[in-house]
Amino acid sequence: MNSQILEAFKNEVSAYKANSAKGGNLEIAWYHLERAHILGQFSALLHLQVHFYMIIHALKAKDFAELLGQVPRFILAVPGSIFRLAPVGNPGGTSVGIFQPVEIPHDLKAILMKSDSN
């Protein structure tokens, strides 16, 4: 994993944690989890970590539909990463189909493309 991607991933997870802490903004926390998912979806460990956080987030938000939707995503995270089957740009939540690719935000695309050229 490229160090720039890993650093960006860690920054998004830190922003998630800061915003999901007591008194934080769960909507902004989720935004950062989705960005972390896009960055980490081709690393089995990072992909699994993000879906774990998504499960925790769904519990905190009492969003049981999201919680149920995260179960198959959690199970498929590792094989999806290993076999490169994760759909590019997919933010990982249930608002987007599990196999649906999505346009990558420009700032994240720049980080990901930089890593491809190294």
SVG drawing of the C-alpha trace seen along z (x, -y; Angstrom):
<svg xmlns="http://www.w3.org/2000/svg" viewBox="-33 -18 40 32">
<polyline fill="none" stroke="black" stroke-width="0.4" points="0.0,0.0 1.3,-3.4 2.2,-5.6 0.2,-8.6 -3.0,-6.4 -2.3,-5.0 -1.8,-8.5 -5.0,-9.8 -6.8,-6.7 -5.6,-7.3 -6.7,-11.0 -10.2,-10.0 -10.4,-7.4 -9.2,-10.0 -11.8,-12.5 -14.5,-9.8 -13.4,-9.1 -13.4,-12.8 -16.8,-13.3 -18.4,-10.1 -17.2,-10.9 -19.8,-12.0 -21.3,-15.3 -19.9,-14.8 -21.7,-14.9 -22.6,-11.4 -23.4,-12.6 -19.9,-14.1 -18.4,-11.0 -20.1,-8.8 -18.8,-11.1 -15.3,-10.4 -15.9,-6.6 -17.1,-6.6 -14.0,-8.4 -11.8,-5.9 -13.6,-3.1 -12.8,-4.5 -9.1,-4.8 -8.9,-1.4 -11.0,0.9 -8.1,2.6 -6.3,3.5 -8.0,6.4 -7.1,5.2 -8.1,1.6 -11.3,2.6 -12.3,4.9 -11.4,2.2 -13.7,-0.4 -16.6,2.1 -16.1,2.8 -16.3,-1.0 -19.4,-1.2 -21.0,1.5 -20.1,-0.4 -21.4,-3.6 -24.7,-2.0 -25.1,-0.8 -24.3,-4.3 -26.8,-5.9 -29.4,-3.2 -29.6,-2.6 -30.6,1.0 -31.0,1.1 -27.4,-0.1 -26.3,2.5 -28.0,5.3 -26.5,4.1 -23.0,4.0 -23.1,7.7 -22.6,9.0 -20.2,6.1 -18.1,7.1 -18.1,10.8 -17.1,9.8 -14.5,7.2 -11.5,9.4 -12.2,11.5 -13.3,8.4 -10.0,6.8 -7.8,9.8 -9.4,10.6 -9.8,6.9 -13.6,7.3 -14.5,4.3 -16.2,1.7 -14.0,-1.3 -15.2,-4.4 -18.0,-2.6 -18.4,-4.3 -19.3,-1.1 -22.7,-2.1 -26.1,-0.7 -27.1,-3.9 -25.1,-2.5 -25.4,1.1 -22.7,3.4 -21.3,4.0 -21.9,0.6 -18.9,-1.5 -19.1,-5.2 -17.2,-8.3 -14.3,-8.9 -14.1,-12.4 -11.4,-14.5 -9.2,-14.9 -9.2,-11.1 -8.7,-10.3 -5.5,-12.5 -4.1,-10.5 -5.1,-7.1 -3.8,-8.0 -0.5,-9.2 0.0,-5.8 -0.7,-4.1 2.1,-6.0 4.7,-5.1"/>
</svg>
